[in-house]
Amino acid sequence: MSYAIIGFGKIGQALAKAFARNGIEVSVATTRDPESFAADAAAIGPTVIPKMLAEAAKADIVFLAVRFEAHQEVAKTLPSWQGKTIVDVTNAYGVPPEELGGQPSSRFVAQAFTGGRLVKGFNHLGAAVLGQDPAVHGGRRVVFLASDDDSAAAEIAVLAEHLGFSPIKLGGLSEGGMLVQARGNSWGQLIFKDLTKFD
């Protein structure tokens, strides 16, 4: 299984830290030349590999950690996303609901990634919290997942556990996805809730 993070701002780097902490190789890419962020990647760890966008997009699981407005540009990288799982880490705060056709933001994103299986996740925490070790006082930090594809949600739940988090599946994009999305000037009820699960 191969992994990539597209977008290497604060959230992308926080995700990269989670992979690096667990010694899992992950490609990182932006629309810029990899040389421009190679030093930042190296500072996180040797398993964080800068690549060109087209190369990173070949991964089996792709974390979409770009500004919401940039998702369509990323989607055009490949003619089809068949067989790939896209983890939507974007937030559409400030984007009017009518621009999304009244849909949840993740369903709007999913339409751009033809053939791909989309999971909303890892987006409800700020970068400073997401980048911390998810082991907290004997428990594990929660990440919420929502998807219309149960097998994709299960796949990302397994990965979240490997990364040290405690995944909680919220159901489909129209139900659970609404709890962890931003649209217009409103935030879903679970956004910014930093929760820890104790087994």
C-alpha positions, -999 to 999 in steps of 0.1 A, spaced: 0 0 0 14 34 -10 5 68 6 7 104 -5 -2 138 10 -10 165 -15 -6 199 0 23 206 23 11 235 44 5 232 81 -21 204 78 -1 185 53 30 187 75 10 176 106 -1 145 87 34 139 75 46 139 111 21 111 119 35 90 92 71 98 102 64 90 138 54 55 128 81 49 102 56 47 73 68 61 40 46 88 25 50 109 -6 44 146 -3 36 170 -31 23 204 -40 19 222 -73 54 235 -67 87 219 -76 96 193 -49 130 210 -43 111 240 -29 99 220 1 125 193 3 141 208 34 108 209 53 102 173 44 137 163 55 132 181 88 101 159 96 119 126 88 135 103 62 103 85 54 87 118 40 95 118 3 90 150 -18 76 142 -53 61 158 -83 23 161 -81 17 136 -109 40 111 -93 25 114 -58 -10 110 -73 -2 74 -82 -4 64 -46 -31 40 -34 -43 63 -7 -41 101 -12 -47 127 15 -61 159 0 -47 186 23 -49 216 -1 -71 247 1 -107 237 -8 -105 259 -40 -75 239 -53 -91 204 -52 -103 205 -88 -68 213 -100 -55 183 -81 -82 161 -95 -71 169 -131 -37 154 -124 -51 119 -134 -78 111 -160 -93 86 -136 -89 79 -98 -103 44 -102 -90 21 -74 -78 50 -53 -90 62 -19 -90 99 -14 -90 113 22 -106 147 20 -89 169 47 -102 202 31 -126 226 47 -150 248 27 -153 276 52 -163 307 34 -176 289 3 -213 297 0 -235 265 1 -251 275 -32 -217 271 -49 -217 235 -36 -251 229 -51 -265 226 -16 -244 194 -11 -220 185 17 -186 198 8 -171 164 6 -197 151 -19 -188 182 -40 -151 172 -38 -159 136 -46 -174 146 -80 -141 159 -91 -122 127 -84 -138 104 -111 -138 68 -100 -121 74 -66 -135 64 -32 -137 94 -9 -135 95 29 -139 127 48 -114 126 77 -86 141 97 -100 176 91 -117 184 124 -85 192 143 -63 223 139 -28 216 125 -11 222 159 -32 195 175 -32 171 146 6 172 145 10 161 181 15 125 192 -21 111 194 -12 91 225 -28 112 253 -28 102 290 -32 65 282 -58 71 255 -57 79 218 -68 111 200 -100 106 180 -103 112 143 -137 112 127 -143 95 93 -173 97 70 -178 80 37 -205 67 13 -182 37 8 -180 15 38 -150 -4 26 -130 28 20 -140 40 55 -128 7 70 -95 10 51 -88 45 64 -99 34 99 -71 7 98 -46 33 86 -57 58 113 -50 31 140 -16 24 125 -9 61 128 -19 60 165 -53 75 163 -87 62 174 -110 63 144 -148 68 148 -169 62 118 -198 87 114 -217 71 85 -223 86 51 -212 120 38 -248 135 40 -251 124 77 -217 121 94 -199 143 69 -221 172 78 -208 170 114 -172 175 103 -175 200 75 -174 237 71 -196 255 45 -204 292 42 -199 308 76 -207 277 97 -187 248 111 -200 213 117 -207 204 154 -176 182 157 -151 206 142 -123 215 166 -135 190 192 -103 174 205 -115 141 220 -95 112 234 -108 76 235 -98 52 263 -100 15 256 
